[in-house]
């Protein structure tokens, strides 16, 4: 109970640990993928796109692509990543093919034990309908319903795009991009340059086996001074985790401290009406270095 002082939410922690145990599609560090953490990234002032590179090599040294694309939820997830305009203020157009891909992804994740567990918890708490069709529509509204993030344009954003794909604000600032698969693919294409890990001290200094990472990177020449991401977890785990936190709170910004597996995390979820505006994890400490 040493973490009480930091306000660990025991109930949400218990649910997230269930999801963690059920995440059979999580990839194994050192086997399915290898990351190279390299140096600790320095301070970058907000709005600056100059960052000293403390990591000469990519973050992802190796990923088993066949395994990645061979898992149904990842395969559908990867199909969604190229469906969005990078810049806010540019209205999204959703083709019928893209709409079908959204539904195929939701159908695939709803088949997993992870999402079934999240669904039954939300039903018990009165936050979701037990009817799977209604729950799927709820997930669609949370993650895929388009909204105006930039007042100057049309419907230019959605929760999925912000969190998992990433977008830019007026071509000057990176927003979102909190997903390791997108990071890996963008790095492979030469669009992302990993600058090093972020840490305040020993407690949150990462190692190569960690499934959560605070990091600094540039994406198409724009710098994200501090980003954060789960590493190796499945898309369904992230959707389930953020959906649970989102629906269990009515606050505009929810910060919940949880203990998941060996990690003490802060999970941040911002609301945009009935949709997710952004969501990400922040590593506070990891037990394997205590």
N, C-alpha and C positions, 0 to 999 in steps of 0.2 A: 504493500500500500504506500510505498515511498512516493508515488506520483500524485497523491491526493492534492498536494499543494499546487500542482499545475493543472488541477481540475480535469482529470481524465474522466470522460463520459463512459461509465462502465457498461451501460446498456448498448450504446452504439458500438463500443469495442467488442462486446460479445457477438453481436450480429456480424461485424466485419471479420472477426476471427472464423466464424462459420463459413463465410464466403471464401476466406483465404484457404481454408482446409478443402473446400469443394472445387477450388480452381485447378482442375487437372490439366488444363491447357496452358498453365504457366510454364514458361521455358526455364530450363535449368542453367544457371550461370556456370561457366567453365566447361559446359558440355554442348548445349544448344546455341550458346552465344558466349563471346568473350569481350569484356570491355577493358579499355586502357585508360585509367583515371588521370595519370600523369600529374601535372602541377596544379597548385591551388590558384584559382583565378583572382585577379586583383579588383580594386574598386573601379567602377565606371560611373561617372556622374549621369544622372537621369537626362535623357535627351542627347547624350553623346553617342557617337557610333565608332569611337576609337577605343579599342581594347587590346592590351598586350596579350599575345598568344602564349599561354603557359602550357599548351598541349600541341606539340608539333604533329602528332599522329591523330587519326580519327578516334572518336570515343569507342566506336564499334570496330573491334579488331576482326571479329568473325561472327556471322550469324548463319545458322543452318536454314538457308532459304527454302529448301525443299520441305523441311518440317513446318516452317512458318506458313507457306502457301498451301500445305497439305492439311491444315486444320481449318475446318469449314468457317468458323467465326472469323478467323484472321483473313481468310481469302475474301470473304464478303466485305470485311473492314477495309482491306487494301483497295478494293474497287471503289469505295466511297471517297478515298483521299484526294482523288483528282477531280472531284465534282464541284469545286468551289473557286470563286474569284478571290485572289489574295487580298485585294484592297477593300477596306470598308468605304462606303460611299458609292460603290459600284453595285448596282442592283444584281441580285442573283437571278438567273433563269434556271428553273428546274425542268429538265426534259422528262418525258415519260420513262425513258430508260433509267435516269437517275432516281426517279420516284420508285421505280421497281427495285433498284439496288438498295434504297433505304429500307423497303419492306422486307427484302430478302435478308438483310442484316438483322433486323429486329426479329424476324421469324427464327433465324439461326440461333441468336443469343437466348431467345425465350425457351429453346429446347434444352439449354444447359442447366445443370443442377444449381449453378451459381445464381442464375436469374430466378429459378423456381424458388430458391431459398429467400431471396430478397423479396419476391412477390408475396410469399406466404407471410413473411414478417409484416409487410406493409398492409396486407389484408387484416391481420390480427390487430394492427394499430389503427385501423379505420382510415388508412390513407390511400388505399387502392381497392378497386373492385375485384372480387374473386373471379369475375368473368375475364378470361384471357384476352378476348377481343377488345374489351374496354381498357384493360391494362396496356395492351399494345398501343392503343390510341393515345393513352396518357403518356407513354414513353415517347411516342412520335411528337407530341406537343412539347414535351420537355426538351427534347434533343434536336428535332428537325424542323420545327415550325419557324419560318423566317420572320425576322423582325428588323426594325431600324436601329442599328447601333450608331450609325453616323447620321445626324439630322439632315445632312445635305443631300442625301440620295434616297433611293427606294429601299425595299427590304433587302438588306445587304449582309445579314449575318444570321447564324443560329448557334445553339449551344454546341452541337457536334463540331461545326466548323471551327469555332473559337478554341475549344479545348483540345480537340484531336488533330486538327489540320493546321491551325495557326492562321493569322491574318495580320495585315499592317494597317496602321492608322495614318492617313495622309502620306503614305510612302515614307514615313519618318520613324516609325516605332513599331516593334513587333508586339503583337498581342496574342496571348494564348500559346499554342504549340506545346502542350504538356504531355505528348504521347511518344513513347519510345519507338514504336514502329515507324511513325511518320519521321521522327528524328533520324532513324537509321536510313530510311529510304532517301530522304533529302540529303543526308551526308554522302550516301553512295553516289548520288547524282551530282555531287559537288556544290550543292546549294547551301549546305550547312557547314559551318566551321566551328568545331568544339574548341573553346578557349581554356577550359579547366573546370575543376569542381569548386563549389562554394562551401565554405565551412567557417564557423566562428571559433571553434576549439576542438578538443579531442572527442568530445561527446558526439558531435555531428560530422566528424571527418569520416568520409565513406571508405569502404573497401570494395574490391571487384565483385564480391558475392552479394552486395546489398541490392535489394529490389526497389530502393528509393534513392533518388539522387538530386541534390541541389547543384545547379550548374550554370555556366555562362557560355553563350555561343553567339555566333552571327548567322543570320539567314538572309541570303541574297544581299549582303553588305550592310544590313541593319543589325545592331547589337542588342541582345537581350542581356542586361547586366546580371540579373538573377532569374533563372528559370528553375522549374522543378518538375520531376516526372517519376512515375513508377517505372521500373525497368524489368522487362521479362514477363510482366503479368498479362493476362488475356484481356481482350477488349471487353468481354462480358463482365469481368471483375470490376473494371473501372466504371462501366455504365451502372452496374448494380450498386457499387459503393456510393457514387455521387448521387444517384437517384434516391437512395435511402436517406442520405444526409439532407438532400434538397426537400424531400417530402415530409421529413420529420421536423422541419422548421419553417416558420412563416417570415423569418427575418429577411431583410434585404441582403445582408451579408452574414453568413454563418461561419464561425470558426469553432471547430470542435476538436478537442485533443483526445486522441485514441491510442490505445496500445494494441497493435496488430502484429501477431507473431513476435519477433524480437524488436520491433520498431516502435518508438514513441513518435507519433506524427501529429501534426496539426493539419486537419483537412479543411480547406476553405471552399465554400460554395457561395456564389453570388447569384441572386435572383434577378431575372428580367421578366417581370409579369409572371406568367405561368410557365416560363421557360428558364433554362439555365443560362446565365450570362457568362460565367466562368467557373471553373473548379480545378483544384490542384492540391497535391500533398506537399507538406513541408517536413523534411526530416528534422526531428528535434534531437533524438539520440538513438543509438542502436546497442542492444544488450551484448552483442558478440564482442564488444570491446571493453566491457565493464571489468 
